[in-house]
Amino acid sequence: MRLFTTPGTCSLACHIALYETGSDFTAEKVDLRAKTTAGGSDFRTVNPKGSVPALENSPGEVLTEGVAIMQYVADQKPEAGIAPAAGTLARARMQEAMNFISGELHKSGYAPLFRPGVTEEAKAAQFGVIDTKLAWLEGLLSDGREYLVPTGYTLADGYLFTISGWSKGFGHDLGRYPNITALRARVAERPAVQAAMRAEGMI
């Protein structure tokens, strides 16, 4: 397998999943502005959407969209235990959290901050949107659980770690979310997370 990734983007969550499962893979960096791979080819021939992540499972067989990629990777190595079994309530709870992170926190929350020319006023308003989304996730952790799904660490936690990590770069304070902050600290200590971040030059 080959993961097409750009450091600091949502593709980190897929990179983490690959390390968590001990999958046999390579990673190739993508310049999202130029739409070129580290090897110099046109990334749009891999993913016509022009976005990361993309996972080439075999020549000509490419899977896109992070939530789909993460679950596919986890299901290839169920013994890694980072995704509950299909058909269980725990799996549905993980998917519930991941869909919320993808659609509400990632796309509706943080994504507008990446637009060129965003004003300070618009940024402040967007922080309010992000806070609303984070408050729901903070609530999931209010019963003393360590991760988003009661059964333990799952893909959803690596995904939240990745997306919420953007707050620091935008000057958004996560300090009002002690449960999320504690979860982030636990996730950051995982060997697979350390390996993925090192591979992407983030640490």
N, C-alpha and C positions, 0 to 999 in steps of 0.2 A: 504494500500500500504506500501511496505517496500523498502527504498532506501539503496542500498549498496554503501558506499562512503569511500573515503580516504582523510583525511584533507590535504589541500594544492594542491589538484589535480583538474582536470576539472570537477569532480563531484560536486564541490561547486555550479556551475551554476544551476544544477538540484535541489540541496538543496534549493537554493534561489527561484526557480520557485515554489516549493512545499509550501514554506512559503508565497510567494506572493499570491497564490491562496487560502490559508487557507485550504489546503487539509488535510485529516485525514491520517497521515502516521507515520511510525517509521523509524529510521535510524540505520543502523548497519555498524560499521566500518570494513574495510577490510585491512589486512596486505598484500600489493601487492607483497612483496618479498617472503613471506611464502605461499601466496595464501590461507590464512585462514581468516575466519570471526571472529569477536569478540566473537562469541559463540563457536569457536573452530572447526567449520566444514570446509570442503574443499570448498573454494569459486568457484572452477571450476565446481562443481556440480550445481551451480547457473548460472554461466556464463562461458562456456567452453573457451571463449576468454581470460579469466583470467584478464580482465581489468574492471575498474570502469568508469562510473556509470553503475549500473544495477537496474532496478525497477521491483520488484515483485508485480504485480498487483493482483494476486491471486495465491494460491499454484500451482506451475507448469507453471504459465503464467508469463514469464520474458521478459521485453523489455530492449534492450541494445542500445548503441550509444546515446550520450548526446543530439544531435540535435533532434533526434526522441523523446526521453524521454521528453524534455522540451516542445515540441509542443503538445504531448499527454496530459501532465499535464495541460497546458494552455487551451486546448480545452475541458477538463472536467469541467472547471470553466470559461466559457467565460466572465462571469460578472466581473471577476477580471481585465479584460482589459489589459492583458500583451501580447496579441497576436491579431493582427487585424483579422477580419473575413476571412475565407478561400474564395479564389476567388477574393479578392480585390487586387489592386495594392500595397496597404500598406503591405499586407501579403507577397506578392512576394518580396517586398523590404526588409522586415525582413528576409526572407529566403535567399535572396541574401547576406545580411550581415553575417548571421549565417554560411552559407556555406563557405564564404570567411574566416571567423575567424577559422572555423574548419579545412579546407584543407590547407589554405595558412599560416595563422598566427600560429595556434596551431601545426599542423603536420610538415609543411615545415619550420616554423620559430623557435619556442621554443623547440619542441621535441628533435632535435639533441643535445641540450645542456644537456639533462638528461642522455646521454649515458656515461657509465663509461670510464674514461681515456681521456675525451675530453681535448685537449691542449689549451693553451691560444691563440695560433695562430688560431686554428679552432674556438674557441669561438668568437674571434674578427671578423672573417669572417662571422659567423652566425649572429652576431649583425647587420651586413650590410644587411643580408637577412630580418631580423626582421624589420629593419628600412624601407625597401622598402614596406613591407606589412602595417606597421603602417601609412606610408605616405598616402596610399590610404584611410584609415579610417579617418585620420585627414582631408583629403579633403572633405569627406562627411559632416563634421561638420563645414566647412568653411563658410557656408551661414548663420550662426547664430543660427542654430537649437541646441537644448539642448541634443538631443539623435540621434541615428543612423537613425531612421525612423522619418520623419517629424511629424507624428501624435502623438508622445510622447514615453514614456518609453515602451520598449518591451523586450522580452527574449534576443534579440541580445545585449542589453546593459549589462545585467547581465553576459552574456557570455564573452563579451569583458573585463568587470571588472575582471572576474576570470582569464582569460588567460594573460592579460597584467600585472596582479599582480605579475607574475613570474619575471618580469624585475628586481625588487628590489633584489631578492635573487641571481641573476646572475651578479649584478653590471651593469646592462644596464640602461642608463639614459633616462627617459621618458620626461625630462624637455623640450626637443625640440618640444614636441607635446602638446601645451597649450590646444587645444580643447579636446583632449583625457584626459588630466590631469583634466580638469574641469568636464568632464563627469564622470570620476572615483570618483571625490569628491561628485557629486550629487548622484551617485549610492550608495556610501558608507553610505550615510545618511539614506537610506531607511530602515524602521524597519525590513523588511523581510531579507535584507542583513545582518543587525546586528544580527538578530536571527540565521541565518544560520552559520555565522562566530562564534558566541558564541557556538553553538551546536558542531561545529567541533574543538573547542578549539583554534581558531585562534585569538580571542580577549578575 
